[in-house]
Amino acid sequence: MKKRLGIYIFDNVEVIDWAGPTGVFAVARRMDPELETFLIGDTPSPVVATAGLRVMPKYGLADNPSMDAFLIPGGLGTRAELHNKRLLDFVKSLPAETLLVSVCTGSWVYGAAGLLDGIRATNRKNGDPNEPMVPIDRLAKLAPNCIIDRHRVVDSGRIITGGGITSGLEVGFHILKRFGYSSDFIDKVAYIMEYEQQWALMRNDLIEINE
């Protein structure tokens, strides 16, 4: 059956945060064309990511595309998205079977939506030099009832969070696992990407909570 990953993008979204999992799925599709990933914006209008990269989403939130997982990346623009009522309402309206995924500061949005109460989650652990607060500490402030975790990937059941700008690659591999793909399949994807040595190092920096 087709498995669909929708990735939300917005102005000043961090490129690697969404390009990492997109790249994982692009390679995985060579072995299973039933996999699909697409970009969703607040509207279908172009957004400007970090480094001035202009990106065209396939859908807007109002299109409400069918998907098995919805991923929110991080980036400087996440600060504005915390106050985007359309996004917060959209996240809260998704079917219970839709996985809610984030990379880096994307988990702030789930915290702002009140979805991390009693949930274990992570965020970026190293801040920028000019940031007054490390992102994972800001997550604790935004969601005081969240259980803060410092693993690279935290799977709390429906909600999966990745900490750090490059963790989107490991998050992408883990989504494949949650979609039912075998370890051999995922290892093959990592091998094709010439990421197998890093994957071997990072694959155990993960915690799964059975709920």
Beta strands, then each sheet from edge to edge (+ up, - down):
strand 1: 3-8
strand 2: 35-41
strand 3: 47-48
strand 4: 54-55
strand 5: 59-60
strand 6: 69-72
strand 7: 99-103
strand 8: 120-121
strand 9: 147-148
strand 10: 153-155
strand 11: 159-162
strand 12: 206-208
sheet 1: 5+ 2+ 1+ 6+ 7+ 11+ 10- 12-
sheet 2: 3+ 4-
sheet 3: 8+ 9+
end
